[in-house]
């Protein structure tokens, strides 16, 4: 598509607003596609200060940035005003250490993670390798802690680890998430499959009733109460002491100690459950979602808070 002058100037202004700018689907706290989530995860591991633009909220920018960069997909990363690429290119740059160098950081830690592979799991993988000469076992663990194993050629930048005669190839982020990984086999209706035990997986989000939230607030115990509604909703009703989840506060929260107690609420508990899951996947181990949200708070705890 052709790019009109006004849209071009808007995009140039956005790119110039910060050294690092990511055009993405959704927000860092609530990415709306896996590629955006992966790119955000990479940036969060390297820099604490960057801007994002949610292209889903602006169709003009969503289409215009593709013409501006001559790149057909989202997300798109700009550093120092220069287009770096989409998710796949950013991932490659990260794994090679190019992004570390671009940001003036020390080279990535390529220390192989300690893993344990049972005799049965080693036999299963060895059999697959025998049937595919020249291939290697690749393992990837994404930001949602989904574990994927596949055979493929070596790319040259992987971290190599292994046990029991089996070598595993993994990217940098997977290497950090795989420390202490234990692999065995399990029998099910579908046959034999790998059984995965990863001690790094963060605990699940826990439900919190509005009564329990009230008791928590009265006790004075340390916690962060986070409102994931819109500013307009917050103008209608609010639980005192909470902070609105925005881009600036999102970055601040992500820099907290991972054991910090995080409590999320919205209108009825649906959006806050999604936000809580996002922060759980960032490694936070003490994450709660308020069941029923501010609607239940108004009805069951504090009637002075307007219901809507």
Secondary structure, DSSP 8 states (H G I E B T S, - for coil): ----HHHHHHHHHHHHTSSEEEEESB-SSSBSSHHHHHHHHHHHTT-S--EEEEGGG-HHHHHHHHHHHT--SS-EEEETTEEEESHHHHHHHHHHTHHHHHTT-----------EE-HHHHHHHHHHHHTSTT-EEEEEE-TT--EEEEEE---S--EEEEETTEEEEE-HHHHHHTTT-EEEEEEETTEEEEEEE-TTS----EEE-HHHHHHHHHHT---EEEE-S-HHHHHH---TT-EE--HHHHHHHHTS-TT--EEEE-SSSHHHHHHHHHHHHTT-SSEEEETTHHHHHHHHT-TTS---
